[in-house]
Amino acid sequence: MDALPRPLDPVPSLKVKVGLLLLCSGGAGLCVLWFGLGMMPPKTTATAAIAAVLTSQILAHGMTSPLRQMTAAAEAMARGDYSRRVRSTARDEVGQLADAFNHMADDLALADERRRELIANVSHELRTPISALRAQLENLADGVSTPDEQSLRAALRHTERLGNLVTDLLDVSRLESGTVELRTGWFTADEFLRDGAAATGVDPARLDVDIPPDLRIHADAGRLEQVITNLVGNADQHGGPEGRIRLSAHSTAGQLTIVVADDGPGIPPAERHRVFERFNRGDRASGAGTGLGLAIARSAVELHGGTIAVVDTESGCAIEVTLPQPKGRS
């Protein structure tokens, strides 16, 4: 970083800086002429010119230094280095540009880090079913195992896992890009939420439902079904085979709230913000699934303009979804 002084940084306007630059340069030249009257005119003029040039160079250095730093940082970014930042202490237009440049560099660095993590996670998730499927097929081709029902079902499970992973990745990509068009409408909450929970295959005897019979929801039914199935499936997976799953919903002040809770070990407060990240299964996960369910749920909820979060509960884990609701009902 450039550590040289920038005497004009407090000035909030580049135009004012240019004016001060010329004023100070001319003043420096006049001072030399004033105190050098006893010198020969040619020497006095040359000295004044030199003093003016030196003064303008010193003052102009701080004005143009951020621009040079931005050029160097942009060239570094083109090579994949997002660690360069611009020293931003000025309050003028150049200082504002430097601040915007640093924010952009931070965003690009974060996006590059997430891209690398995504590639690493996808590679890891694909490697396991592909390796298992390859071994299974090699055994069948070499005659080590016979193509009986058990071996074919094992190959089918690995193929289904690959298909689920690809489908989830496409859903996350479309939802996070915001290119999905919502097809919203009104529908009955009780029937819809019960059907969404049943689609996960959870035992109905383990499900406790608390939904007003007259409650209606305004949302994209397909996207909201993704949210419910992912949340109920997550609760079924982590709540244990004998644990209860509680599904409730209510509406207040133009806002619909849906809560899915389980009797599992819960999520520590410090980890709650990370459970909605892609491929993050958390400490309580058993290794099943693609690790994308909660990421899909978050993107679908945010696409509706709502929020999703892990909330405090006496035991287990509770995830709360809030969706804005229009005033009219149909």
Helices and strands as residue ranges (DSSP letters): H 14-35, H 41-78, H 93-142, H 149-177, E 184-188, H 189-198, G 204-206, E 207-210, E 216-220, H 221-238, E 245-252, E 255-262, G 269-274, H 293-303, E 307-311, E 317-324
